[in-house]
């Protein structure tokens, strides 16, 4: 049953959740921990989950699911009572976040609104993702099935991920494409979703260059003057300031 030790553990987890909100939410600058506890829906959802999870582990019937349902109604965040959530999880805004029954979340993970850690099909057993430490998952991303998201990985907004993700890499697109971040490891949370690699655009650029080269070679064979070479222009800046302020 629930005892003093379990209650102390839940309070410690809550304290670390509030600290995570302070550290990772720019809107929390200058805000007290009491105000975060009172007004941050992500913290509300985590507090409810910590209690529901402790009750579920203690074998208490009905109450864990009732708490989870109430938290979902109030915050718009659904976390199954059996989900294993590590310390320092930060859920920013949070509306529409879904964490399934067998999902496992490591320490210092950041989830933005609309993230789904869901299952596929109707199989029982382990059927939801395992997210390792220091992972950042962008808004609207869907992680489906018993996949593993490696330490320090970064999932782009609206990506659909159905395969394992290596540590310290970035996933973008639908279906998700794994790419290595050039020049640095994406350790820790980073809200700069503007300058993510785009493997599809890079492939189109490579094809465009190859077609231009073949056209030039064909013009040389025919003895005709070559047309000016066209370039594929990016729709967004490759470099520039971080919109998150970094």
Secondary structure, DSSP 8 states (H G I E B T S, - for coil): ---HHHHHHHHHHHHHHHHHHHHH-GGGTT--HHHHHHH-HHHHHHHHHHHHHHHHHTT--SHHHHHHHHHHHHHS-EE-TT-EE-TT-EESS-TT-EE-TT-EE-SS-EE-TT-EEE--TT--SS-S-EE-TT-EE-TT-EEESS-EE-TT-EE-TT-EE-S-B-TT-EEETTTTEEE--TTS---S-----TT---HHHHHHHHHHHHHHHHHHHHHHHHT-----------SS-SS---TT--
